[in-house]
Amino acid sequence: MNVSRLGGPTLSLFRIVIGLLFTLHGLSSVFGLFGGNPMTGKAVPFGTWPGWWAALIQLVCGVLVLVGLFARPAALLASGSMAYAYFVVHQPDALLPLHNGGERAALFCWAFLLVAALGPGAWALDTLLARRRSDAPASASAAEPDAVSV
């Protein structure tokens, strides 16, 4: 069995699962679905800093990473938002994630950093669009007939 062939699909599945989980967090905080925000059980009030904005990042970046569209920049933004959450919200309570409740923030941060570094994998819209661009003619002028000189 050629294990190297599994890299692209495995990375894609990892990206899809991480994106789905992050999207669900965003949906729960922005719209109050699935039991709402873990702190209140409701949607985060519109525009409140930093909760609503973090939830919006979770929702938008989660969907983009899930489908693999602009996956690297979305994953980088998601990773940064989780680093912010860890150091601002959790780390002041205790140093270790086990003691400060920051395991999810730390795991999401590193998972998204991995997606940003390695790319979205074989099963992503970014990959499909790149493949289509490379199959297109090299330039628009190639499709035009040559000018005839007299």
MOJOUR-V369341 format. One record per residue. N is the residue number from 0. RES is the residue in one letter. PSI is psi in whole degrees, -180 to 180 (* if undefined). BURIAL is # if it has 9 or more other C-alpha atoms within 8 Angstrom, else .. Layout:
BEGIN
n & res & psi & burial
N & RES & PSI & BURIAL
N & RES & PSI & BURIAL
END
This chain:
BEGIN
n & res & psi & burial
0 & M & 131 & .
1 & N & 102 & .
2 & V & -28 & .
3 & S & -25 & .
4 & R & -19 & .
5 & L & -12 & .
6 & G & -51 & #
7 & G & -53 & #
8 & P & -37 & #
9 & T & -44 & #
10 & L & -39 & #
11 & S & -45 & #
12 & L & -40 & .
13 & F & -48 & .
14 & R & -42 & #
15 & I & -46 & #
16 & V & -46 & #
17 & I & -44 & #
18 & G & -41 & #
19 & L & -46 & #
20 & L & -41 & #
21 & F & -39 & #
22 & T & -42 & #
23 & L & -39 & #
24 & H & -43 & #
25 & G & -44 & #
26 & L & -39 & #
27 & S & -36 & #
28 & S & -36 & #
29 & V & -44 & #
30 & F & -5 & #
31 & G & 16 & #
32 & L & 163 & #
33 & F & 38 & .
34 & G & 1 & #
35 & G & -170 & #
36 & N & 136 & #
37 & P & -27 & .
38 & M & -40 & .
39 & T & -21 & .
40 & G & 6 & #
41 & K & 176 & #
42 & A & 148 & #
43 & V & 133 & #
44 & P & 139 & .
45 & F & 130 & .
46 & G & -1 & .
47 & T & 140 & #
48 & W & 137 & .
49 & P & -4 & .
50 & G & -50 & .
51 & W & -40 & #
52 & W & -38 & #
53 & A & -41 & #
54 & A & -38 & #
55 & L & -41 & #
56 & I & -42 & #
57 & Q & -44 & #
58 & L & -54 & #
59 & V & -51 & #
60 & C & -36 & #
61 & G & -45 & #
62 & V & -44 & #
63 & L & -43 & #
64 & V & -40 & #
65 & L & -48 & #
66 & V & -12 & #
67 & G & 32 & #
68 & L & 125 & #
69 & F & 42 & #
70 & A & -42 & #
71 & R & -52 & #
72 & P & -37 & .
73 & A & -42 & #
74 & A & -37 & #
75 & L & -43 & #
76 & L & -43 & #
77 & A & -41 & #
78 & S & -45 & #
79 & G & -39 & #
80 & S & -34 & #
81 & M & -33 & #
82 & A & -44 & #
83 & Y & -47 & #
84 & A & -42 & #
85 & Y & -51 & #
86 & F & -29 & #
87 & V & -41 & .
88 & V & -47 & #
89 & H & -46 & #
90 & Q & -33 & #
91 & P & -23 & .
92 & D & -35 & .
93 & A & 161 & #
94 & L & -46 & .
95 & L & 141 & .
96 & P & -32 & #
97 & L & -32 & .
98 & H & -18 & #
99 & N & 4 & #
100 & G & 16 & .
101 & G & 20 & #
102 & E & -46 & .
103 & R & -42 & .
104 & A & -43 & #
105 & A & -44 & #
106 & L & -45 & .
107 & F & -42 & #
108 & C & -51 & #
109 & W & -34 & #
110 & A & -44 & #
111 & F & -33 & #
112 & L & -37 & #
113 & L & -45 & #
114 & V & -42 & #
115 & A & -37 & #
116 & A & -41 & .
117 & L & -15 & .
118 & G & 178 & #
119 & P & -10 & #
120 & G & -176 & #
121 & A & -34 & #
122 & W & 74 & #
123 & A & 151 & #
124 & L & -36 & #
125 & D & -44 & #
126 & T & -43 & #
127 & L & -45 & #
128 & L & -39 & .
129 & A & -39 & .
130 & R & -41 & .
131 & R & -39 & .
132 & R & -38 & .
133 & S & -25 & .
134 & D & -19 & .
135 & A & 159 & .
136 & P & 151 & .
137 & A & -38 & .
138 & S & 161 & .
139 & A & -29 & .
140 & S & -22 & .
141 & A & -29 & .
142 & A & -17 & .
143 & E & 145 & .
144 & P & 153 & .
145 & D & 146 & .
146 & A & 143 & .
147 & V & 126 & .
148 & S & 144 & .
149 & V & * & .
END
